[in-house]
Amino acid sequence: MSNSIDHPSYIKRKLTLEENLKFYGRWAAACTCGDVLAMGATPKGFSLDLSAPLETEVSDIEAIMEGVQQTLTSLLLSLVMIRQLHMGGQ
């Protein structure tokens, strides 16, 4: 059985609301950047439009954005490492 970021596998434990929102943010960023990487390009930026009900808590939005930031930080570190390997460690 293979997994894809577009169809993440089930998490077997119960997630808190904050964990679920962070996961959603990581998933959204990974799907967007993954499409760019699959085309052989390097992401130069990231833009996110988020629509939420007015009663959404600010902390919920912050949790989503923390998940996005986690993915972008991870991706940037990966791209830097790949570039260093490609350039002979410089």
N, CA, C and O atoms as a Tinker XYZ file with bonds, in Angstrom:
   360  protein
     1  N      0.845000   -1.177000    0.000000    73     2
     2  CA     0.000000    0.000000    0.000000    64     1     3
     3  C      0.890000    1.240000    0.000000    63     2     4     5
     4  O      1.751000    1.388000    0.867000    81     3
     5  N      0.690000    2.105000   -0.943000    73     3     6
     6  CA     1.481000    3.332000   -0.992000    64     5     7
     7  C      0.637000    4.508000   -0.514000    63     6     8     9
     8  O     -0.589000    4.502000   -0.628000    81     7
     9  N      1.304000    5.493000    0.010000    73     7    10
    10  CA     0.630000    6.692000    0.484000    64     9    11
    11  C      1.096000    7.882000   -0.333000    63    10    12    13
    12  O      2.204000    7.891000   -0.869000    81    11
    13  N      0.260000    8.858000   -0.417000    73    11    14
    14  CA     0.553000   10.080000   -1.140000    64    13    15
    15  C      0.190000   11.249000   -0.251000    63    14    16    17
    16  O     -0.726000   11.141000    0.563000    81    15
    17  N      0.879000   12.354000   -0.386000    73    15    18
    18  CA     0.525000   13.536000    0.393000    64    17    19
    19  C     -0.864000   14.032000   -0.002000    63    18    20    21
    20  O     -1.552000   14.666000    0.798000    81    19
    21  N     -1.279000   13.737000   -1.250000    73    19    22
    22  CA    -2.614000   14.138000   -1.678000    64    21    23
    23  C     -3.700000   13.310000   -1.009000    63    22    24    25
    24  O     -4.847000   13.745000   -0.911000    81    23
    25  N     -3.343000   12.126000   -0.553000    73    23    26
    26  CA    -4.287000   11.237000    0.123000    64    25    27
    27  C     -3.604000   10.673000    1.358000    63    26    28    29
    28  O     -3.204000    9.509000    1.369000    81    27
    29  N     -3.464000   11.499000    2.415000    73    27    30
    30  CA    -2.719000   11.037000    3.580000    64    29    31
    31  C     -3.401000    9.855000    4.255000    63    30    32    33
    32  O     -4.627000    9.743000    4.260000    81    31
    33  N     -2.589000    8.985000    4.817000    73    31    34
    34  CA    -3.144000    7.823000    5.507000    64    33    35
    35  C     -3.767000    8.260000    6.830000    63    34    36    37
    36  O     -3.495000    9.349000    7.335000    81    35
    37  N     -4.590000    7.404000    7.364000    73    35    38
    38  CA    -5.250000    7.705000    8.625000    64    37    39
    39  C     -4.254000    7.686000    9.774000    63    38    40    41
    40  O     -3.335000    6.867000    9.796000    81    39
    41  N     -4.436000    8.572000   10.708000    73    39    42
    42  CA    -3.636000    8.589000   11.924000    64    41    43
    43  C     -4.414000    7.788000   12.949000    63    42    44    45
    44  O     -5.592000    8.056000   13.187000    81    43
    45  N     -3.773000    6.819000   13.548000    73    43    46
    46  CA    -4.477000    5.851000   14.380000    64    45    47
    47  C     -4.820000    6.356000   15.779000    63    46    48    49
    48  O     -5.556000    5.686000   16.503000    81    47
    49  N     -4.319000    7.493000   16.170000    73    47    50
    50  CA    -4.674000    8.008000   17.491000    64    49    51
    51  C     -5.549000    9.249000   17.339000    63    50    52    53
    52  O     -5.572000    9.882000   16.283000    81    51
    53  N     -6.251000    9.578000   18.383000    73    51    54
    54  CA    -7.118000   10.750000   18.344000    64    53    55
    55  C     -6.261000   12.014000   18.412000    63    54    56    57
    56  O     -5.392000   12.146000   19.274000    81    55
    57  N     -6.516000   12.920000   17.506000    73    55    58
    58  CA    -5.784000   14.182000   17.471000    64    57    59
    59  C     -6.554000   15.257000   18.223000    63    58    60    61
    60  O     -7.785000   15.274000   18.222000    81    59
    61  N     -5.815000   16.148000   18.862000    73    59    62
    62  CA    -6.459000   17.321000   19.437000    64    61    63
    63  C     -6.836000   18.252000   18.288000    63    62    64    65
    64  O     -6.357000   18.079000   17.167000    81    63
    65  N     -7.682000   19.225000   18.555000    73    63    66
    66  CA    -8.060000   20.185000   17.515000    64    65    67
    67  C     -6.823000   20.906000   16.990000    63    66    68    69
    68  O     -6.685000   21.099000   15.782000    81    67
    69  N     -5.922000   21.305000   17.890000    73    67    70
    70  CA    -4.714000   22.013000   17.454000    64    69    71
    71  C     -3.846000   21.134000   16.557000    63    70    72    73
    72  O     -3.342000   21.606000   15.537000    81    71
    73  N     -3.663000   19.865000   16.919000    73    71    74
    74  CA    -2.875000   18.952000   16.089000    64    73    75
    75  C     -3.523000   18.772000   14.719000    63    74    76    77
    76  O     -2.833000   18.725000   13.700000    81    75
    77  N     -4.840000   18.672000   14.699000    73    75    78
    78  CA    -5.565000   18.501000   13.444000    64    77    79
    79  C     -5.402000   19.729000   12.549000    63    78    80    81
    80  O     -5.213000   19.594000   11.341000    81    79
    81  N     -5.473000   20.917000   13.133000    73    79    82
    82  CA    -5.320000   22.146000   12.353000    64    81    83
    83  C     -3.889000   22.294000   11.828000    63    82    84    85
    84  O     -3.688000   22.722000   10.692000    81    83
    85  N     -2.897000   21.942000   12.648000    73    83    86
    86  CA    -1.502000   21.989000   12.188000    64    85    87
    87  C     -1.286000   21.001000   11.045000    63    86    88    89
    88  O     -0.601000   21.310000   10.070000    81    87
    89  N     -1.874000   19.813000   11.171000    73    87    90
    90  CA    -1.775000   18.818000   10.105000    64    89    91
    91  C     -2.360000   19.376000    8.811000    63    90    92    93
    92  O     -1.775000   19.209000    7.740000    81    91
    93  N     -3.510000   20.038000    8.906000    73    91    94
    94  CA    -4.140000   20.624000    7.724000    64    93    95
    95  C     -3.211000   21.654000    7.080000    63    94    96    97
    96  O     -3.075000   21.684000    5.856000    81    95
    97  N     -2.575000   22.489000    7.886000    73    95    98
    98  CA    -1.638000   23.479000    7.350000    64    97    99
    99  C     -0.446000   22.832000    6.673000    63    98   100   101
   100  O     -0.031000   23.260000    5.596000    81    99
   101  N      0.113000   21.790000    7.308000    73    99   102
   102  CA     1.245000   21.075000    6.695000    64   101   103
   103  C      0.822000   20.424000    5.388000    63   102   104   105
   104  O      1.556000   20.463000    4.401000    81   103
   105  N     -0.353000   19.829000    5.384000    73   103   106
   106  CA    -0.867000   19.151000    4.191000    64   105   107
   107  C     -1.065000   20.146000    3.045000    63   106   108   109
   108  O     -0.668000   19.877000    1.912000    81   107
   109  N     -1.680000   21.296000    3.341000    73   107   110
   110  CA    -1.936000   22.301000    2.300000    64   109   111
   111  C     -0.628000   22.799000    1.683000    63   110   112   113
   112  O     -0.522000   22.916000    0.462000    81   111
   113  N      0.358000   23.091000    2.516000    73   111   114
   114  CA     1.643000   23.577000    2.003000    64   113   115
   115  C      2.376000   22.491000    1.227000    63   114   116   117
   116  O      2.963000   22.765000    0.180000    81   115
   117  N      2.348000   21.265000    1.732000    73   115   118
   118  CA     3.056000   20.168000    1.061000    64   117   119
   119  C      2.440000   19.855000   -0.295000    63   118   120   121
   120  O      3.164000   19.592000   -1.255000    81   119
   121  N      1.118000   19.882000   -0.386000    73   119   122
   122  CA     0.462000   19.620000   -1.680000    64   121   123
   123  C      0.827000   20.697000   -2.695000    63   122   124   125
   124  O      1.138000   20.394000   -3.847000    81   123
   125  N      0.788000   21.947000   -2.264000    73   123   126
   126  CA     1.086000   23.052000   -3.169000    64   125   127
   127  C      2.540000   23.009000   -3.630000    63   126   128   129
   128  O      2.815000   23.095000   -4.827000    81   127
   129  N      3.461000   22.879000   -2.698000    73   127   130
   130  CA     4.881000   22.838000   -3.057000    64   129   131
   131  C      5.227000   21.557000   -3.801000    63   130   132   133
   132  O      6.086000   21.567000   -4.682000    81   131
   133  N      4.571000   20.458000   -3.457000    73   131   134
   134  CA     4.823000   19.182000   -4.127000    64   133   135
   135  C      4.511000   19.246000   -5.607000    63   134   136   137
   136  O      5.223000   18.657000   -6.420000    81   135
   137  N      3.448000   19.958000   -5.964000    73   135   138
   138  CA     3.102000   20.108000   -7.376000    64   137   139
   139  C      4.194000   20.867000   -8.125000    63   138   140   141
   140  O      4.546000   20.507000   -9.248000    81   139
   141  N      4.724000   21.910000   -7.505000    73   139   142
   142  CA     5.794000   22.699000   -8.128000    64   141   143
   143  C      7.055000   21.848000   -8.270000    63   142   144   145
   144  O      7.694000   21.848000   -9.323000    81   143
   145  N      7.409000   21.126000   -7.210000    73   143   146
   146  CA     8.597000   20.267000   -7.247000    64   145   147
   147  C      8.456000   19.162000   -8.282000    63   146   148   149
   148  O      9.431000   18.803000   -8.942000    81   147
   149  N      7.253000   18.621000   -8.431000    73   147   150
   150  CA     7.021000   17.542000   -9.398000    64   149   151
   151  C      7.244000   18.016000  -10.833000    63   150   152   153
   152  O      7.546000   17.213000  -11.716000    81   151
   153  N      7.097000   19.315000  -11.062000    73   151   154
   154  CA     7.329000   19.867000  -12.398000    64   153   155
   155  C      8.806000   20.193000  -12.622000    63   154   156   157
   156  O      9.182000   20.688000  -13.685000    81   155
   157  N      9.641000   19.915000  -11.618000    73   155   158
   158  CA    11.071000   20.176000  -11.750000    64   157   159
   159  C     11.466000   21.595000  -11.404000    63   158   160   161
   160  O     12.594000   22.006000  -11.675000    81   159
   161  N     10.558000   22.348000  -10.812000    73   159   162
   162  CA    10.846000   23.735000  -10.448000    64   161   163
   163  C     11.144000   23.828000   -8.952000    63   162   164   165
   164  O     10.882000   22.892000   -8.196000    81   163
   165  N     11.685000   24.950000   -8.545000    73   163   166
   166  CA    11.939000   25.221000   -7.137000    64   165   167
   167  C     10.977000   26.306000   -6.679000    63   166   168   169
   168  O     10.934000   27.382000   -7.275000    81   167
   169  N     10.204000   26.042000   -5.629000    73   167   170
   170  CA     9.287000   27.077000   -5.131000    64   169   171
   171  C     10.063000   28.320000   -4.694000    63   170   172   173
   172  O     11.062000   28.213000   -3.982000    81   171
   173  N      9.611000   29.476000   -5.112000    73   171   174
   174  CA    10.258000   30.738000   -4.749000    64   173   175
   175  C      9.462000   31.490000   -3.693000    63   174   176   177
   176  O      9.954000   32.458000   -3.113000    81   175
   177  N      8.249000   31.053000   -3.446000    73   175   178
   178  CA     7.393000   31.700000   -2.466000    64   177   179
   179  C      6.173000   30.845000   -2.221000    63   178   180   181
   180  O      6.007000   29.786000   -2.826000    81   179
   181  N      5.331000   31.308000   -1.338000    73   179   182
   182  CA     4.122000   30.566000   -1.010000    64   181   183
   183  C      3.034000   31.570000   -0.687000    63   182   184   185
   184  O      3.248000   32.499000    0.092000    81   183
   185  N      1.876000   31.384000   -1.281000    73   183   186
   186  CA     0.735000   32.252000   -1.034000    64   185   187
   187  C     -0.436000   31.392000   -0.595000    63   186   188   189
   188  O     -0.668000   30.320000   -1.154000    81   187
   189  N     -1.162000   31.851000    0.390000    73   187   190
   190  CA    -2.281000   31.083000    0.921000    64   189   191
   191  C     -3.494000   31.983000    1.075000    63   190   192   193
   192  O     -3.422000   33.024000    1.728000    81   191
   193  N     -4.593000   31.590000    0.483000    73   191   194
   194  CA    -5.880000   32.243000    0.714000    64   193   195
   195  C     -6.658000   31.344000    1.649000    63   194   196   197
   196  O     -6.835000   30.158000    1.369000    81   195
   197  N     -7.121000   31.887000    2.745000    73   195   198
   198  CA    -7.834000   31.092000    3.741000    64   197   199
   199  C     -9.191000   31.724000    4.002000    63   198   200   201
   200  O     -9.287000   32.896000    4.367000    81   199
   201  N    -10.215000   30.948000    3.814000    73   199   202
   202  CA   -11.575000   31.394000    4.084000    64   201   203
   203  C    -12.091000   30.613000    5.280000    63   202   204   205
   204  O    -12.039000   29.383000    5.293000    81   203
   205  N    -12.586000   31.318000    6.278000    73   203   206
   206  CA   -13.073000   30.660000    7.489000    64   205   207
   207  C    -14.296000   31.414000    8.013000    63   206   208   209
   208  O    -14.442000   32.612000    7.772000    81   207
   209  N    -15.160000   30.716000    8.721000    73   207   210
   210  CA   -16.320000   31.385000    9.322000    64   209   211
   211  C    -15.870000   32.484000   10.292000    63   210   212   213
   212  O    -14.791000   32.394000   10.878000    81   211
   213  N    -16.694000   33.513000   10.456000    73   211   214
   214  CA   -16.346000   34.625000   11.347000    64   213   215
   215  C    -16.098000   34.178000   12.778000    63   214   216   217
   216  O    -15.319000   34.802000   13.497000    81   215
   217  N    -16.757000   33.101000   13.196000    73   215   218
   218  CA   -16.602000   32.643000   14.580000    64   217   219
   219  C    -15.339000   31.806000   14.808000    63   218   220   221
   220  O    -15.113000   31.316000   15.915000    81   219
   221  N    -14.523000   31.643000   13.774000    73   219   222
   222  CA   -13.273000   30.888000   13.914000    64   221   223
   223  C    -12.343000   31.604000   14.883000    63   222   224   225
   224  O    -12.134000   32.814000   14.789000    81   223
   225  N    -11.795000   30.842000   15.806000    73   223   226
   226  CA   -10.874000   31.409000   16.797000    64   225   227
   227  C     -9.543000   31.776000   16.133000    63   226   228   229
   228  O     -9.074000   31.076000   15.236000    81   227
   229  N     -8.951000   32.863000   16.579000    73   227   230
   230  CA    -7.648000   33.280000   16.070000    64   229   231
   231  C     -6.618000   32.174000   16.311000    63   230   232   233
   232  O     -5.751000   31.945000   15.468000    81   231
   233  N     -6.707000   31.494000   17.442000    73   231   234
   234  CA    -5.758000   30.418000   17.751000    64   233   235
   235  C     -5.863000   29.276000   16.741000    63   234   236   237
   236  O     -4.873000   28.594000   16.478000    81   235
   237  N     -7.052000   29.061000   16.174000    73   235   238
   238  CA    -7.211000   28.025000   15.147000    64   237   239
   239  C     -6.467000   28.418000   13.868000    63   238   240   241
   240  O     -5.799000   27.591000   13.248000    81   239
   241  N     -6.592000   29.682000   13.486000    73   239   242
   242  CA    -5.879000   30.179000   12.300000    64   241   243
   243  C     -4.367000   30.108000   12.541000    63   242   244   245
   244  O     -3.609000   29.725000   11.651000    81   243
   245  N     -3.939000   30.477000   13.744000    73   243   246
   246  CA    -2.511000   30.421000   14.077000    64   245   247
   247  C     -1.985000   28.992000   14.009000    63   246   248   249
   248  O     -0.852000   28.773000   13.580000    81   247
   249  N     -2.793000   28.017000   14.426000    73   247   250
   250  CA    -2.370000   26.612000   14.363000    64   249   251
   251  C     -2.205000   26.162000   12.915000    63   250   252   253
   252  O     -1.248000   25.459000   12.591000    81   251
   253  N     -3.126000   26.559000   12.047000    73   251   254
   254  CA    -3.010000   26.220000   10.622000    64   253   255
   255  C     -1.728000   26.825000   10.056000    63   254   256   257
   256  O     -0.973000   26.152000    9.355000    81   255
   257  N     -1.489000   28.091000   10.364000    73   255   258
   258  CA    -0.307000   28.764000    9.834000    64   257   259
   259  C      0.986000   28.181000   10.412000    63   258   260   261
   260  O      2.016000   28.180000    9.736000    81   259
   261  N      0.945000   27.690000   11.643000    73   259   262
   262  CA     2.126000   27.026000   12.207000    64   261   263
   263  C      2.442000   25.753000   11.425000    63   262   264   265
   264  O      3.607000   25.444000   11.174000    81   263
   265  N      1.398000   25.017000   11.043000    73   263   266
   266  CA     1.605000   23.826000   10.218000    64   265   267
   267  C      2.198000   24.174000    8.864000    63   266   268   269
   268  O      3.094000   23.484000    8.377000    81   267
   269  N      1.696000   25.246000    8.252000    73   267   270
   270  CA     2.250000   25.709000    6.975000    64   269   271
   271  C      3.729000   26.044000    7.153000    63   270   272   273
   272  O      4.565000   25.634000    6.348000    81   271
   273  N      4.045000   26.790000    8.208000    73   271   274
   274  CA     5.432000   27.194000    8.458000    64   273   275
   275  C      6.335000   25.989000    8.683000    63   274   276   277
   276  O      7.480000   25.983000    8.232000    81   275
   277  N      5.836000   24.971000    9.372000    73   275   278
   278  CA     6.635000   23.759000    9.600000    64   277   279
   279  C      7.020000   23.109000    8.274000    63   278   280   281
   280  O      8.166000   22.697000    8.089000    81   279
   281  N      6.067000   23.019000    7.357000    73   279   282
   282  CA     6.354000   22.413000    6.056000    64   281   283
   283  C      7.319000   23.271000    5.251000    63   282   284   285
   284  O      8.258000   22.747000    4.652000    81   283
   285  N      7.102000   24.570000    5.231000    73   283   286
   286  CA     7.977000   25.445000    4.451000    64   285   287
   287  C      9.398000   25.449000    5.012000    63   286   288   289
   288  O     10.361000   25.487000    4.247000    81   287
   289  N      9.541000   25.411000    6.329000    73   287   290
   290  CA    10.865000   25.339000    6.944000    64   289   291
   291  C     11.552000   24.035000    6.563000    63   290   292   293
   292  O     12.731000   24.024000    6.210000    81   291
   293  N     10.814000   22.948000    6.637000    73   291   294
   294  CA    11.360000   21.638000    6.270000    64   293   295
   295  C     11.766000   21.609000    4.802000    63   294   296   297
   296  O     12.828000   21.089000    4.460000    81   295
   297  N     10.929000   22.164000    3.940000    73   295   298
   298  CA    11.218000   22.197000    2.508000    64   297   299
   299  C     12.446000   23.044000    2.224000    63   298   300   301
   300  O     13.298000   22.645000    1.432000    81   299
   301  N     12.551000   24.199000    2.852000    73   299   302
   302  CA    13.704000   25.075000    2.644000    64   301   303
   303  C     14.986000   24.369000    3.063000    63   302   304   305
   304  O     15.986000   24.424000    2.347000    81   303
   305  N     14.967000   23.706000    4.220000    73   303   306
   306  CA    16.158000   22.985000    4.664000    64   305   307
   307  C     16.517000   21.877000    3.686000    63   306   308   309
   308  O     17.696000   21.656000    3.409000    81   307
   309  N     15.521000   21.180000    3.162000    73   307   310
   310  CA    15.772000   20.114000    2.191000    64   309   311
   311  C     16.375000   20.678000    0.914000    63   310   312   313
   312  O     17.317000   20.104000    0.367000    81   311
   313  N     15.838000   21.802000    0.433000    73   311   314
   314  CA    16.351000   22.407000   -0.796000    64   313   315
   315  C     17.782000   22.894000   -0.610000    63   314   316   317
   316  O     18.599000   22.766000   -1.522000    81   315
   317  N     18.099000   23.453000    0.563000    73   315   318
   318  CA    19.462000   23.912000    0.839000    64   317   319
   319  C     20.416000   22.722000    0.837000    63   318   320   321
   320  O     21.506000   22.801000    0.272000    81   319
   321  N     20.009000   21.616000    1.469000    73   319   322
   322  CA    20.865000   20.425000    1.506000    64   321   323
   323  C     21.077000   19.857000    0.104000    63   322   324   325
   324  O     22.191000   19.461000   -0.239000    81   323
   325  N     20.025000   19.812000   -0.704000    73   323   326
   326  CA    20.137000   19.303000   -2.075000    64   325   327
   327  C     21.070000   20.194000   -2.882000    63   326   328   329
   328  O     21.915000   19.698000   -3.628000    81   327
   329  N     20.924000   21.502000   -2.738000    73   327   330
   330  CA    21.770000   22.441000   -3.474000    64   329   331
   331  C     23.233000   22.266000   -3.061000    63   330   332   333
   332  O     24.125000   22.302000   -3.908000    81   331
   333  N     23.479000   22.076000   -1.759000    73   331   334
   334  CA    24.852000   21.885000   -1.294000    64   333   335
   335  C     25.445000   20.595000   -1.849000    63   334   336   337
   336  O     26.607000   20.572000   -2.255000    81   335
   337  N     24.663000   19.531000   -1.870000    73   335   338
   338  CA    25.144000   18.274000   -2.438000    64   337   339
   339  C     25.444000   18.427000   -3.924000    63   338   340   341
   340  O     26.442000   17.909000   -4.424000    81   339
   341  N     24.565000   19.147000   -4.623000    73   339   342
   342  CA    24.728000   19.350000   -6.060000    64   341   343
   343  C     25.974000   20.184000   -6.365000    63   342   344   345
   344  O     26.642000   19.971000   -7.376000    81   343
   345  N     26.278000   21.139000   -5.473000    73   343   346
   346  CA    27.414000   22.029000   -5.702000    64   345   347
   347  C     28.679000   21.520000   -5.019000    63   346   348   349
   348  O     29.653000   22.264000   -4.905000    81   347
   349  N     28.686000   20.282000   -4.567000    73   347   350
   350  CA    29.884000   19.722000   -3.955000    64   349   351
   351  C     30.120000   20.173000   -2.531000    63   350   352   353
   352  O     31.266000   20.252000   -2.087000    81   351
   353  N     29.047000   20.472000   -1.804000    73   351   354
   354  CA    29.179000   20.825000   -0.390000    64   353   355
   355  C     29.538000   22.268000   -0.122000    63   354   356   357
   356  O     29.865000   22.610000    1.014000    81   355
   357  N     29.488000   23.120000   -1.115000    73   355   358
   358  CA    29.855000   24.529000   -0.922000    64   357   359
   359  C     28.714000   25.297000   -0.326000    63   358   360
   360  O     28.835000   26.500000   -0.091000    81   359
